[in-house]
Amino acid sequence: MTYTFPIAPTFPAATFRRELDRMFEDAFSGRPADGQWQPQVTAREDGAGYTLDVDLPGVDPAQVEVLAEDSVLTVRGTRGRREPGEGETVLFAEQPHGMFVRRFRLPKQADLQTVNASYALGTLTVHIAKIVPAQPRRVPVTVSAPMPSEG
């Protein structure tokens, strides 16, 4: 599933519908449409750009890829599963593992040449600056001397 900016948190019905769609995708396919699990994401916008915080606890940053292409930001990676040690028995396991993919369609104002990502305390933070629009400017008109006519 590819999310389109702006994600409108002010309209709860859209969020509810999105979550309901995700629930049905999970129920009928046995896994989310884009991968085996989907990390939670918070998306923010300010005057300078867009920021996404992706929760990736237990994910090795070397296993994470961020790709910006054709107005789509893709975050993908893999979280390994901790195998039980000798003499251990797994009683239950709730932590998802395996591959994940999240895609976000970015607005035209997003400058894909400025995407940067950092990882700290289990959170991947991706920042995309906005393209600075060209400002109108007055163009001076120069007056040149008339060309002498040949005659």
Stockholm file with secondary structure:
# STOCKHOLM 1.0

chainA/1-151         MTYTFPIAPTFPAATFRRELDRMFEDAFSGRPADGQWQPQVTAREDGAGYTLDVDLPGVDPAQVEVLAEDSVLTVRGTRGRREPGEGETVLFAEQPHGMFVRRFRLPKQADLQTVNASYALGTLTVHIAKIVPAQPRRVPVTVSAPMPSEG
#=GR chainA/1-151 SS CEEESSCCTTCHHHHHHHHHHHHHHHHHHSSCTTSSCCCCEEEEECSSEEEEEEECTTCCGGGEEEEEETTEEEEEEEECCCCCCTTCCCCCCCSCCEEEEEEEECCTTBCGGGCEEEEETTEEEEEEEBCCCCCCCCCCCCCCCCCCCCC
#=GC SS_cons         CEEESSCCTTCHHHHHHHHHHHHHHHHHHSSCTTSSCCCCEEEEECSSEEEEEEECTTCCGGGEEEEEETTEEEEEEEECCCCCCTTCCCCCCCSCCEEEEEEEECCTTBCGGGCEEEEETTEEEEEEEBCCCCCCCCCCCCCCCCCCCCC
//
